[in-house]
Amino acid sequence: MLGVRGDGVKWRGRRDSDELGERMGYGETYGSLLTAIAEEADAIAMRYFRTDELRIDRKGDGTAVTQADRAVEEMARARVAASGLPLDVLGEEMGGGDSNAASTSGRARMIIDPIDGTEEFSRGIPTFGTLLGIERDGEIVAGIASAPALAARWRAYRGEGAYRNGQKIHVSDVARLSEAMIFTTGTGPSKGKEAREKIRRLADAARNGRGLGGFWQHMLVAEGAIDAALDWTSKPWDLAPLGIIVEEAGGCSTNVRGERSIYTGDFLSTNGLLHKEALALLQ
């Protein structure tokens, strides 16, 4: 069921098939599995990070992939299979279903990016992480982003708050873009002229703007360290846990049309107070 919040953000209501997760709590249902995957993923990633053992290949679209990416996703799929939970899996490296829309199978699914920021990982830059989200009936109800080189892990379960390393986090209270710090994706040649203009317009409206991109900037919004973050050409596995973590920290995450979706590529996270103003600049 579709609804519209008072701030104009479109959202999708829950269905009766969510009763198991609601009754047990999403943390109780999925927390052990996601935490175990994140722990082992951290170990795999750090085994190769900044070592001579790391092998870097290029996929058909030119993006980097390493043996660590593949090992993490294979491990995660094995753990899901062994868990006994009725979960499908959609992953960056091994596919597993429609990546252009929410699953219609009637089963929950885990969406995984085994190493988000493989380019950074392959260059010895610590801003990479494993991203895990649980999607039920079109809604992300659980998410973890684990960044071992930053010694940080963020988690959220619907209705249970957002945490970094076990400490509850909350977005900032900055109410105007002119007073805000904003991080955005880059404006390189992979983006069209109109997209570059919109991205720059948002950055220029802020008191401080930086180019970063990737999951970490959205976690910084959730922590209250910055006030807004924008990505433009993302896949669902790049975004799956980010929105729920920001929302459970008191913020707002949508695409640039104000829809709560991880399937349209663009993704804006704010502290909520800035969301309307930021969306207006992106039209």
GUSE-369434 format. One record per residue: residue number from 1; residue in one letter; chain; x, y, z of N, C-alpha, C in turn. Coordinates in steps of 0.05 Angstrom, whole numbers, plus 5000, padded with zeros to 4 digits. Atoms other than C-alpha are relative to their C-alpha. Layout:
BEGIN
(rec NUM A A (X Y Z) (X Y Z) (X Y Z))
...
END
This chain:
BEGIN
(rec 1 M A (5017 4976 5000) (5000 5000 5000) (5018 5025 5000))
(rec 2 L A (4985 4976 5001) (5027 5068 4981) (4987 5022 5017))
(rec 3 G A (5010 4978 4985) (5020 5128 5026) (5018 5024 4996))
(rec 4 V A (4983 4976 5001) (5046 5199 5032) (5002 5012 5027))
(rec 5 R A (4996 4987 4974) (5076 5228 5095) (4994 5029 4999))
(rec 6 G A (5006 4971 4998) (5062 5298 5119) (5021 5017 4986))
(rec 7 D A (4980 4984 5013) (5128 5322 5089) (5001 4994 4970))
(rec 8 G A (5001 5006 5029) (5109 5295 5020) (5015 4976 4991))
(rec 9 V A (4985 5024 5007) (5155 5235 5022) (4981 4976 4997))
(rec 10 K A (5017 5023 5005) (5121 5174 4991) (5012 4976 5014))
(rec 11 W A (4991 5023 4986) (5125 5110 5030) (4982 4976 4994))
(rec 12 R A (5016 5024 5004) (5101 5038 5025) (4994 4987 5026))
(rec 13 G A (5009 5012 4975) (5061 5009 5081) (5007 4971 5002))
(rec 14 R A (4994 5028 4996) (5071 4940 5111) (4976 4983 4993))
(rec 15 R A (5021 5020 5006) (5031 4878 5092) (4998 4980 5023))
(rec 16 D A (5004 5020 4980) (5004 4822 5134) (5022 4980 5001))
(rec 17 S A (4978 5019 5001) (5062 4778 5112) (5024 5008 5017))
(rec 18 D A (4979 4991 4983) (5107 4820 5156) (4996 4991 5029))
(rec 19 E A (5007 5006 4972) (5075 4790 5219) (5022 4986 5015))
(rec 20 L A (4979 5014 4986) (5132 4743 5235) (5021 5019 5010))
(rec 21 G A (4979 4981 4992) (5184 4798 5235) (4990 5019 5021))
(rec 22 E A (5011 4982 4981) (5138 4845 5273) (4997 4987 5027))
(rec 23 R A (5005 5014 4975) (5120 4793 5325) (5026 4995 5016))
(rec 24 M A (4975 5006 4987) (5192 4774 5339) (5018 5024 5003))
(rec 25 G A (4981 4978 5002) (5224 4840 5323) (5020 4993 4978))
(rec 26 Y A (4982 5006 5022) (5268 4846 5262) (5028 4995 5009))
(rec 27 G A (4973 5005 4989) (5331 4848 5304) (5002 4971 5009))
(rec 28 E A (5000 5028 4990) (5312 4782 5336) (5000 4980 4977))
(rec 29 T A (5003 5018 5023) (5294 4751 5269) (5025 4998 4983))
(rec 30 Y A (4978 4999 5019) (5354 4773 5228) (5027 5008 5011))
(rec 31 G A (4976 4989 4989) (5405 4802 5275) (5024 4981 5002))
(rec 32 S A (4978 5019 4997) (5446 4740 5289) (5012 4993 4973))
(rec 33 L A (4990 5007 5027) (5452 4722 5215) (5016 5023 4989))
(rec 34 L A (4986 4977 5012) (5471 4792 5192) (5026 5006 5015))
(rec 35 T A (4975 4994 4984) (5521 4802 5249) (5021 4979 4994))
(rec 36 A A (4981 5021 5006) (5554 4735 5234) (5012 5004 4972))
(rec 37 I A (4990 4995 5027) (5560 4752 5160) (5019 5024 5001))
(rec 38 A A (4983 4976 4998) (5588 4821 5177) (5027 4994 5013))
(rec 39 E A (4975 5007 4986) (5640 4792 5225) (5019 4985 4981))
(rec 40 E A (4982 5015 5018) (5666 4742 5174) (5008 5016 4976))
(rec 41 A A (4993 4982 5022) (5663 4793 5118) (5023 5019 5007))
(rec 42 D A (4979 4983 4990) (5706 4840 5159) (5027 4985 4999))
(rec 43 A A (4975 5015 4999) (5758 4785 5169) (5010 4994 4972))
(rec 44 I A (4991 5006 5027) (5759 4766 5095) (5011 5025 4987))
(rec 45 A A (4991 4976 5013) (5766 4838 5072) (5027 5009 5011))
(rec 46 M A (4975 4991 4988) (5822 4854 5121) (5023 4981 4994))
(rec 47 R A (4979 5019 5008) (5859 4791 5101) (5014 5009 4974))
(rec 48 Y A (4989 4991 5026) (5870 4823 5032) (5007 5030 4999))
(rec 49 F A (4997 4971 5002) (5868 4898 5047) (5030 5008 5004))
(rec 50 R A (4973 4990 5000) (5935 4931 5032) (5021 4978 5001))
(rec 51 T A (4981 5022 5001) (5969 4865 5017) (5007 4994 4970))
(rec 52 D A (4992 5008 5028) (6006 4837 4956) (4983 4977 4990))
(rec 53 E A (5017 5023 5009) (5956 4779 4954) (4975 5010 4984))
(rec 54 L A (5024 4990 5013) (5900 4824 4928) (5003 4999 4970))
(rec 55 R A (5001 5000 5029) (5882 4811 4855) (4976 5016 4991))
(rec 56 I A (5021 4982 5009) (5842 4863 4818) (4994 4994 4970))
(rec 57 D A (5010 5005 5027) (5801 4846 4756) (4980 5023 4993))
(rec 58 R A (5020 4981 5009) (5755 4889 4714) (4976 4985 4988))
(rec 59 K A (5024 5012 5011) (5683 4870 4700) (4993 5014 4973))
(rec 60 G A (5007 4989 5027) (5648 4885 4634) (4994 5029 5000))
(rec 61 D A (5005 4971 4999) (5627 4954 4657) (5024 5016 5009))
(rec 62 G A (4976 4986 4993) (5698 4971 4677) (5005 5003 5030))
(rec 63 T A (4997 4997 4971) (5687 4969 4752) (5018 4977 5011))
(rec 64 A A (4981 5019 4988) (5737 4933 4797) (4985 4978 5015))
(rec 65 V A (5009 5022 4983) (5726 4865 4829) (5024 4985 5009))
(rec 66 T A (4977 5015 4989) (5773 4825 4874) (4991 4973 5010))
(rec 67 Q A (5007 5026 4988) (5776 4756 4903) (4986 5003 5027))
(rec 68 A A (5013 4995 4975) (5754 4787 4968) (4970 5005 4996))
(rec 69 D A (5029 4996 5006) (5688 4811 4937) (4986 4973 4996))
(rec 70 R A (5012 5026 5006) (5674 4741 4911) (4998 4982 5025))
(rec 71 A A (4999 5017 4976) (5695 4706 4976) (4978 5009 5020))
(rec 72 V A (5020 4990 4980) (5650 4751 5019) (4972 4992 4991))
(rec 73 E A (5028 5007 5008) (5588 4740 4976) (4996 4970 5001))
(rec 74 E A (5003 5029 4998) (5600 4665 4972) (4995 4991 5029))
(rec 75 M A (5003 5006 4972) (5607 4662 5048) (4972 5008 5009))
(rec 76 A A (5026 4990 4991) (5544 4704 5058) (4977 4982 4990))
(rec 77 R A (5020 5018 5011) (5503 4659 5012) (4999 4973 5015))
(rec 78 A A (4999 5025 4985) (5527 4597 5049) (4988 5003 5027))
(rec 79 R A (5011 4995 4973) (5508 4627 5116) (4969 5003 4998))
(rec 80 V A (5029 4998 5004) (5438 4645 5090) (4988 4972 4997))
(rec 81 A A (5010 5027 5006) (5429 4574 5064) (4999 4983 5026))
(rec 82 A A (4998 5016 4975) (5451 4545 5131) (4982 5010 5022))
(rec 83 S A (5015 4987 4978) (5408 4592 5173) (4972 4988 5003))
(rec 84 G A (5027 5010 4999) (5342 4559 5156) (4979 5021 4996))
(rec 85 L A (5019 4979 5005) (5310 4627 5145) (4990 5000 4971))
(rec 86 P A (5010 4999 5027) (5265 4634 5084) (5009 5025 4985))
(rec 87 L A (4988 4976 5012) (5310 4683 5048) (5011 4995 4972))
(rec 88 D A (4986 5000 5026) (5328 4694 4975) (5024 5019 5004))
(rec 89 V A (4977 4982 4999) (5393 4731 4960) (5004 5013 4973))
(rec 90 L A (4992 4984 5023) (5409 4786 4911) (5027 5013 5006))
(rec 91 G A (4973 4989 4995) (5483 4804 4906) (5012 5012 4976))
(rec 92 E A (4987 4986 5022) (5528 4847 4864) (5015 4981 4982))
(rec 93 E A (4982 5017 5016) (5574 4791 4842) (4986 4976 4989))
(rec 94 M A (5012 5025 5009) (5527 4732 4835) (4971 5002 4993))
(rec 95 G A (5027 4996 5009) (5460 4763 4819) (4980 4988 5020))
(rec 96 G A (5019 5014 4983) (5400 4724 4844) (4971 5009 4998))
(rec 97 G A (5027 4990 5002) (5338 4760 4820) (5000 5027 4986))
(rec 98 D A (5004 4974 5014) (5310 4825 4792) (5014 5022 5016))
(rec 99 S A (4987 4978 4986) (5356 4883 4810) (4988 5027 4993))
(rec 100 N A (5013 4975 5009) (5309 4935 4779) (4975 5006 5016))
(rec 101 A A (5024 4996 4985) (5251 4927 4827) (5000 4982 5024))
(rec 102 A A (5003 5017 4976) (5231 4898 4894) (4991 4972 4992))
(rec 103 S A (5008 5028 5006) (5222 4823 4895) (4970 4996 5002))
(rec 104 T A (5028 5007 5000) (5153 4796 4879) (4996 4971 5006))
(rec 105 S A (5001 5029 4996) (5168 4725 4900) (4983 4992 5025))
(rec 106 G A (5014 5005 4975) (5131 4732 4967) (5019 4992 5023))
(rec 107 R A (4980 5006 4980) (5195 4714 5004) (5017 5025 5006))
(rec 108 A A (4981 4979 4994) (5241 4761 5040) (5026 4994 4985))
(rec 109 R A (4973 5005 5012) (5310 4771 5009) (5021 5018 5012))
(rec 110 M A (4977 4985 4992) (5378 4793 5031) (5013 5012 4976))
(rec 111 I A (4986 4986 5021) (5411 4844 4987) (5028 5007 5010))
(rec 112 I A (4973 4997 4990) (5487 4845 4992) (5018 5013 4980))
(rec 113 D A (4976 4991 5014) (5544 4887 4967) (5024 4990 5016))
(rec 114 P A (4979 5012 4984) (5603 4845 4990) (5022 5019 5008))
(rec 115 I A (4982 4978 4994) (5651 4903 4986) (4991 5024 4984))
(rec 116 D A (5007 4975 5013) (5622 4971 4971) (5024 5018 5002))
(rec 117 G A (4975 4984 5001) (5678 5016 4949) (5024 4983 4993))
(rec 118 T A (4978 5018 5009) (5720 4963 4914) (5023 5017 4989))
(rec 119 E A (4979 4983 5010) (5759 5018 4879) (5018 5011 5023))
(rec 120 E A (4984 4990 4977) (5779 5048 4946) (5015 4977 5013))
(rec 121 F A (4988 5023 4988) (5792 4979 4975) (5025 4992 4985))
(rec 122 S A (4977 5009 5017) (5838 4961 4917) (5023 5020 5001))
(rec 123 R A (4979 4980 4998) (5877 5026 4927) (5010 5005 5028))
(rec 124 G A (4991 4997 4972) (5887 5018 5002) (4986 5023 5015))
(rec 125 I A (5015 4979 4987) (5835 5071 5020) (4979 4987 5019))
(rec 126 P A (5016 5016 4981) (5796 5051 5083) (4970 5004 4999))
(rec 127 T A (5028 4994 5000) (5727 5077 5063) (4985 4979 4982))
(rec 128 F A (5014 5022 5013) (5699 5009 5040) (4984 4985 5021))
(rec 129 G A (5014 5015 4980) (5649 4964 5073) (4981 4979 4987))
(rec 130 T A (5020 5020 5009) (5601 4905 5068) (4972 5011 5008))
(rec 131 L A (5027 4989 4996) (5528 4926 5060) (4980 4977 4998))
(rec 132 L A (5020 5021 4998) (5471 4880 5080) (4973 5012 5006))
(rec 133 G A (5027 4991 4995) (5397 4894 5076) (4980 4977 4997))
(rec 134 I A (5021 5019 5003) (5335 4851 5087) (4975 5014 4990))
(rec 135 E A (5024 4989 5012) (5276 4867 5042) (4977 4981 5003))
(rec 136 R A (5025 5015 4997) (5206 4844 5059) (4977 5015 4988))
(rec 137 D A (5023 4987 5013) (5147 4861 5015) (5006 5028 4991))
(rec 138 G A (4992 4975 5011) (5184 4918 4983) (5011 5020 5020))
(rec 139 E A (4990 4982 4979) (5208 4948 5049) (5025 4989 5012))
(rec 140 I A (4976 5009 4986) (5278 4945 5078) (4994 5002 5030))
(rec 141 V A (5007 5002 4971) (5268 4922 5150) (5024 4996 5018))
(rec 142 A A (4976 5004 4984) (5339 4908 5172) (5024 5007 4983))
(rec 143 G A (4977 4993 5015) (5407 4934 5152) (5025 5002 5017))
(rec 144 I A (4974 4997 4987) (5481 4931 5170) (5019 5011 4979))
(rec 145 A A (4978 4991 5016) (5539 4970 5140) (5025 4997 5018))
(rec 146 S A (4977 5006 4984) (5606 4944 5165) (5026 5008 4986))
(rec 147 A A (4976 4989 5012) (5671 4981 5152) (5024 4994 5018))
(rec 148 P A (4979 5009 4982) (5729 4943 5184) (5024 5018 5002))
(rec 149 A A (4976 4982 5000) (5785 4991 5163) (4994 5026 5014))
(rec 150 L A (5008 4977 4984) (5746 5047 5197) (4992 4992 5029))
(rec 151 A A (5008 5010 4973) (5732 5003 5258) (4972 5009 5007))
(rec 152 A A (5027 4991 4995) (5658 5019 5250) (4980 4981 4987))
(rec 153 R A (5023 5016 5010) (5593 4981 5241) (4975 5014 5008))
(rec 154 W A (5026 4987 4996) (5525 5013 5234) (4978 4979 4996))
(rec 155 R A (5022 5019 5003) (5460 4974 5243) (4973 5014 5007))
(rec 156 A A (5027 4991 4994) (5385 4986 5244) (4981 4979 4993))
(rec 157 Y A (5022 5018 5005) (5323 4944 5249) (4975 5018 5003))
(rec 158 R A (5024 4983 5001) (5255 4975 5233) (4987 5002 5028))
(rec 159 G A (5013 4994 4974) (5227 5008 5296) (5018 4996 5024))
(rec 160 E A (4982 5006 4978) (5289 4993 5338) (5023 5020 5003))
(rec 161 G A (4978 4981 4998) (5334 5054 5327) (5024 4993 4983))
(rec 162 A A (4975 5004 5016) (5402 5061 5293) (5024 5002 5019))
(rec 163 Y A (4976 5002 4982) (5470 5045 5324) (5026 4999 4984))
(rec 164 R A (4973 5003 5010) (5543 5053 5310) (5017 4988 5022))
(rec 165 N A (4984 5014 4980) (5587 5003 5347) (4986 4998 5027))
(rec 166 G A (5016 5004 4976) (5531 4992 5396) (4989 5025 5013))
(rec 167 Q A (5009 4975 4989) (5519 5066 5411) (4979 5012 4982))
(rec 168 K A (5022 4988 5015) (5454 5098 5390) (5008 5026 4987))
(rec 169 I A (4993 4976 5015) (5461 5152 5337) (4976 5015 4991))
(rec 170 H A (5022 4983 5008) (5419 5210 5314) (5010 5021 4980))
(rec 171 V A (4993 4979 5020) (5419 5259 5256) (5003 5027 5013))
(rec 172 S A (4995 4973 4990) (5437 5332 5263) (4974 5016 5001))
(rec 173 D A (5023 4982 4999) (5389 5390 5276) (5003 5025 4983))
(rec 174 V A (4996 4978 5018) (5414 5437 5222) (4975 5003 4982))
(rec 175 A A (5026 4997 5013) (5352 5467 5190) (5001 5014 4973))
(rec 176 R A (4998 4986 5025) (5378 5505 5130) (5025 4992 4985))
(rec 177 L A (4977 5008 5016) (5423 5486 5072) (5023 5020 5002))
(rec 178 S A (4979 4980 4998) (5460 5551 5079) (5018 4997 5024))
(rec 179 E A (4984 5005 4976) (5485 5526 5146) (5010 4971 5001))
(rec 180 A A (4995 5029 5000) (5496 5454 5126) (5026 4992 4988))
(rec 181 M A (4978 5013 5014) (5553 5409 5108) (4988 4976 4984))
(rec 182 I A (5012 5020 5018) (5536 5365 5048) (5022 4986 4985))
(rec 183 F A (4982 5016 5017) (5574 5308 5014) (4984 4990 4976))
(rec 184 T A (5013 5010 5024) (5557 5288 4943) (5018 4981 4984))
(rec 185 T A (4984 5015 5019) (5579 5239 4890) (5015 5019 4982))
(rec 186 G A (4985 4984 5018) (5628 5263 4839) (4985 5009 4975))
(rec 187 T A (5013 4990 5024) (5611 5301 4775) (5017 4995 4975))
(rec 188 G A (4982 5008 5022) (5656 5264 4726) (4984 4995 4975))
(rec 189 P A (5012 5003 5027) (5642 5247 4653) (4980 4977 4998))
(rec 190 S A (5020 5022 5001) (5600 5185 4670) (4972 5011 5004))
(rec 191 K A (5027 4988 4995) (5543 5233 4688) (4995 5021 4978))
(rec 192 G A (5007 4981 5020) (5506 5275 4638) (5001 5029 5010))
(rec 193 K A (4998 4972 4994) (5506 5351 4636) (4979 5008 5020))
(rec 194 E A (5022 4992 4981) (5438 5358 4671) (5005 4989 5028))
(rec 195 A A (4994 5012 4974) (5458 5310 4727) (5022 5016 5014))
(rec 196 R A (4978 4985 4988) (5524 5347 4738) (4991 5027 5010))
(rec 197 E A (5009 4974 4992) (5488 5413 4742) (4983 4998 5026))
(rec 198 K A (5017 5004 4976) (5438 5387 4794) (5017 4994 5024))
(rec 199 I A (4982 5007 4978) (5493 5356 4837) (5015 5025 5010))
(rec 200 R A (4985 4976 4992) (5533 5420 4836) (4982 5021 5013))
(rec 201 R A (5019 4981 4988) (5471 5462 4851) (4995 4994 5029))
(rec 202 L A (5004 5007 4972) (5459 5424 4914) (5025 5006 5017))
(rec 203 A A (4976 4995 4985) (5532 5427 4936) (5005 5029 5004))
(rec 204 D A (4995 4971 4998) (5536 5501 4921) (4981 5014 5019))
(rec 205 A A (5019 4988 4981) (5475 5515 4965) (5008 4997 5029))
(rec 206 A A (4992 5006 4972) (5510 5488 5027) (5022 5019 5009))
(rec 207 R A (4978 4985 4988) (5556 5524 5074) (5027 4987 4993))
(rec 208 N A (4977 5016 5007) (5606 5468 5062) (4992 4977 4983))
(rec 209 G A (5006 5022 5017) (5605 5418 5005) (5025 4984 4993))
(rec 210 R A (4977 5017 5006) (5651 5359 4991) (4991 4979 4980))
(rec 211 G A (5005 5023 5017) (5654 5305 4937) (5011 4975 5013))
(rec 212 L A (4991 5025 4987) (5656 5235 4967) (4986 4976 4986))
(rec 213 G A (5015 5023 5011) (5601 5187 4945) (5003 4975 5017))
(rec 214 G A (4998 5025 4986) (5589 5117 4971) (4985 5000 5026))
(rec 215 F A (5016 5005 4976) (5558 5088 5033) (5007 5018 5024))
(rec 216 W A (4991 4986 4975) (5601 5125 5085) (4987 5027 5003))
(rec 217 Q A (5012 4973 4997) (5572 5193 5070) (4972 4998 5012))
(rec 218 H A (5027 5003 4989) (5502 5167 5086) (5001 4992 5030))
(rec 219 M A (4997 5006 4971) (5527 5138 5152) (5008 5025 5015))
(rec 220 L A (4994 4975 4987) (5556 5206 5168) (4976 5017 5005))
(rec 221 V A (5026 4987 4995) (5486 5235 5159) (4987 4987 5024))
(rec 222 A A (5013 5014 4978) (5459 5182 5206) (5012 5007 5027))
(rec 223 E A (4985 4993 4975) (5512 5200 5258) (4997 5029 5008))
(rec 224 G A (5002 4971 4994) (5497 5275 5253) (5026 5015 4994))
(rec 225 A A (4975 4986 5007) (5568 5290 5228) (4997 5019 4977))
(rec 226 I A (5007 4982 5022) (5542 5319 5163) (4969 5000 4998))
(rec 227 D A (5029 4994 5000) (5472 5341 5143) (4985 4988 4976))
(rec 228 A A (5012 5011 5023) (5459 5312 5074) (5021 4986 4983))
(rec 229 A A (4982 5015 5018) (5489 5262 5024) (4985 4992 4975))
(rec 230 L A (5013 5006 5025) (5474 5249 4951) (5017 4981 4983))
(rec 231 D A (4988 5017 5020) (5490 5191 4905) (4981 5000 4975))
(rec 232 W A (5015 4996 5025) (5467 5188 4832) (4997 4975 4983))
(rec 233 T A (5001 5023 5019) (5483 5123 4795) (5005 4974 5016))
(rec 234 S A (4996 5022 4982) (5475 5069 4848) (4982 4976 4992))
(rec 235 K A (5016 5025 5003) (5450 4997 4846) (4987 4994 5027))
(rec 236 P A (5013 5005 4974) (5404 4968 4899) (5018 4990 5022))
(rec 237 W A (4982 5010 4979) (5461 4932 4934) (5018 5022 5011))
(rec 238 D A (4985 4977 4989) (5497 4999 4941) (4984 5015 5021))
(rec 239 L A (5017 4983 4984) (5438 5027 4979) (4983 4985 5021))
(rec 240 A A (5020 5015 4985) (5400 4970 5013) (4998 5007 5030))
(rec 241 P A (5003 4995 4972) (5418 4984 5086) (5000 5030 5008))
(rec 242 L A (4994 4972 4993) (5430 5059 5081) (4976 5015 5010))
(rec 243 G A (5024 4985 4993) (5360 5086 5083) (4989 4993 5027))
(rec 244 I A (5012 5007 4974) (5336 5046 5143) (5018 5010 5023))
(rec 245 I A (4982 4990 4979) (5398 5067 5183) (4996 5030 5004))
(rec 246 V A (5006 4971 4998) (5386 5140 5166) (4973 5006 5013))
(rec 247 E A (5027 4996 4990) (5312 5135 5180) (4998 4994 5030))
(rec 248 E A (5002 5008 4972) (5320 5099 5246) (5017 5019 5018))
(rec 249 A A (4985 4980 4985) (5370 5154 5266) (4985 5027 4999))
(rec 250 G A (5017 4976 5000) (5314 5206 5254) (5001 5016 4974))
(rec 251 G A (4998 4985 5026) (5331 5226 5182) (4981 4990 4979))
(rec 252 C A (5017 5007 5023) (5302 5216 5113) (5017 4992 4977))
(rec 253 S A (4986 5009 5024) (5326 5178 5052) (4979 4994 4978))
(rec 254 T A (5018 5004 5023) (5291 5180 4984) (5016 5002 4974))
(rec 255 N A (4988 4992 5025) (5306 5185 4910) (4995 5030 4996))
(rec 256 V A (5003 4971 5003) (5306 5255 4880) (4972 5008 4993))
(rec 257 R A (5029 4994 5004) (5231 5250 4867) (4985 4997 5026))
(rec 258 G A (5013 5003 4974) (5217 5239 4941) (4988 4973 5005))
(rec 259 E A (5010 5027 4996) (5203 5165 4935) (5020 4983 5015))
(rec 260 R A (4983 5017 4985) (5231 5115 4984) (5006 4975 4984))
(rec 261 S A (4994 5022 5018) (5264 5069 4933) (5030 4998 4998))
(rec 262 I A (4972 5006 5005) (5332 5036 4924) (5004 4991 4971))
(rec 263 Y A (5000 5012 5027) (5316 5019 4851) (5001 5021 4978))
(rec 264 T A (5000 4980 5021) (5322 5085 4814) (5027 5013 4996))
(rec 265 G A (4973 4990 5004) (5397 5099 4820) (5008 5023 5017))
(rec 266 D A (4994 4976 4984) (5395 5167 4854) (4990 4996 5028))
(rec 267 F A (5007 5005 4972) (5392 5170 4930) (5010 5024 5016))
(rec 268 L A (4995 4977 4984) (5388 5229 4977) (4994 4994 5029))
(rec 269 S A (5004 5003 4971) (5397 5224 5053) (5004 5028 5013))
(rec 270 T A (4997 4975 4985) (5386 5284 5099) (4991 4995 5029))
(rec 271 N A (5010 5001 4973) (5371 5299 5171) (4970 5003 5002))
(rec 272 G A (5029 4997 5000) (5298 5307 5150) (4992 5029 4998))
(rec 273 L A (5006 4972 5000) (5297 5381 5164) (5007 5014 4974))
(rec 274 L A (4990 4988 5025) (5333 5396 5099) (4988 4987 4975))
(rec 275 H A (5007 5017 5023) (5298 5346 5055) (4985 5014 4978))
(rec 276 K A (5016 4986 5020) (5246 5389 5020) (5018 5020 4985))
(rec 277 E A (4983 4980 5012) (5297 5444 5007) (5020 4987 4981))
(rec 278 A A (4981 5014 5017) (5347 5395 4979) (4987 4988 4975))
(rec 279 L A (5014 5011 5023) (5296 5359 4935) (4993 5022 4980))
(rec 280 A A (5007 4979 5019) (5274 5425 4905) (5023 5008 4982))
(rec 281 L A (4977 4993 5016) (5345 5439 4881) (5007 4978 4980))
(rec 282 L A (4993 5022 5017) (5349 5371 4848) (4980 4994 4977))
(rec 283 Q A (5020 5004 5021) (5288 5378 4803) (5008 5013 4973))
END
